[in-house]
Amino acid sequence: MNNKELLKDAMRVLKATSRTFYIPITFLQKELKTAVATAYLMMRAIDEIEDNENPAVTNELKHSILTEVSKLILEPTFDEEKYLQILAPVKEYMPEVTLRLGDWIRLIPEEAVEIVKNSTSEMAEGMGKWALANFQVKTKEDLDDYTYYVAGLVGVMLSQLWEQFAGVKTDRDLAIGYGRGLQLVNILSNQQEDMEERGVSFVPEGWTRSDLFGYAEENLEKADRYMKDVNKRSILLFCRLPLALAHKTLKALKEGKEKMSREEVEQTVEEVQID
């Protein structure tokens, strides 16, 4: 495929992988849209290794693979053959988005290469570390560390891209709060499932569900403040949708619902596009 065809195919994979993020990415313009799309696909490729629940994909194996991939991403030229060798023990259990990491790297716009590769490499290393620790969160510091690698880091990377492509400057701590807030809502949504299916709890020892709700709200408040620094409409639209969905999901969980309805999600997509 040439780059134009590859980008079109990347957007297909993006839409199939996550409609929630596909929609806000379409709000962005030109090279910034490509940069964020490729960054999302790369990070999702890594995340699929971390999240894989097949018994053959052990946490020790996840740690080994993610650590090796972290190093490989930083190489000046991505070695596709070496990547597939690293993935070999788990390749049959991996989705298309993971198998095609090399394609996503080739698509990164030149101005974004260093930002996206460094961030994805850091995420892979951090996820590998947490896989080795069996994802056992015991303290608030553990929770902060885990949520930084899987989400806060994304907020930091996006802020770097906003500045690089649009001159939009934002606060790093608030960017981490934005990503962390979204992740805490996910943790609340999946708390029972994580424990029953993976034997994993992301809730610090001694914390109640109410404590976790409070911490999610604290970080979403940081996310709300983060938005005040964003003065470009396309970027504002991008940031607005995941945050609005997080706020509404948190409200639904507090009311005892499992999640938002499809109708509520569609209504939210329409609402965020109205100034």
Secondary structure, 3 states (H helix, E strand, C coil): CCHHHHHHHHHHHHHHHCHHHHHHHHHCCHHHHHHHHHHHHHHHHHHHHHHCCCCCCCHHHHHHHHHHHHHHHCCCCCCHHHHHHHHCCCHHHCCHHHHCHHHHHHHCCHHHHHHHHHHHHHHHHHHHHHHHCCCCCCCHHHHHHHHHHHHHHHHHHHHHHHHHHHCCCCCHHHHHHHHHHHHHHHHHHHHHHHHHHHCCCCCCCCCCHHHHHHHHHHHHHHHHHHHCCCCCHHHHHHHHHHHHHHHHHHHHHHCCCCCCCHHHHHHHHHHHCCC
